[in-house]
Amino acid sequence: MTISFDPIEMRTSQRLAGVRALVCLLKDLNPAYVERKQAELQRYAMDHGLEAEQYFSEREILDIELEFRLPQIIAFAIATHLHSILEAHLRECAKRAEERMNLPSGPDELKDRGIKRYATYLSRSGVYDAMKHEAWQAATDLRAIRNLIVHRAGTDIKEKDAKRLNREYEKRFAYLEDDTGWWKEVWVSADLCELFADKVEALTKNCLAAVNSATRRVKS
């Protein structure tokens, strides 16, 4: 029996495995890390003779970093990387279809951008319609959140988009506002990161299977 290793499948699987590891980290941040950072602050306060008021002020800042900022950065990294994985996978699938089916033009010639460009190319080529897959809506939502993170650092989202995403992903996505009302920021939960990872994995597997099936028919 011949064992075949598909390079597209291997690259995507390895990238998704890395994302899964980050999701696990986000869902269960290492308590030892939190305790170590708190102990370091306590030692610093003792060594430098910080007053109680100063210490508790620094402790509050540290707790915010550990309980909000660190999870937020990890979630942002996951969302951004997942979108990159999906875009790279769709492009590799489109390029495979172009080369093996001797198509007259390539995917990069289309005006659309990102995941939509490569999904459109595969659909027009009669190879695979990603936009009909049940995971496509989640993929476009992932792209919207990724764009907010990359271009606006997770802030300045349109109210109608925030409301729609809040409805779609209740308790897993939020647009946080501070007590003064002057600062608003995207919040992405570990559960939503896991959901997006599941959707991306399902979409990439389905897409590659369709591309390989289509290109095999052409060869035969």
Secondary structure, DSSP 8 states (H G I E B T S, - for coil): ------HHHHHHHHHHHHHHHHHHHHHT--HHHHHHHHHHHHHHHHHTT--HHHHHHHHHHHHHIIIIIHHHHHHHHHHHHHHHHHHHHHHHHHHHHHHHTT-SS-GGGSS--HHHHHHHHHHHTTS--GGGSTTHHHHHHHHHHHHHHHHHTT----HHHHHHHHHHTTTTEEEEE-TTSS-EEEEE-HHHHHHHHHHHHHHHHHHHHHHHHHHHHHH-
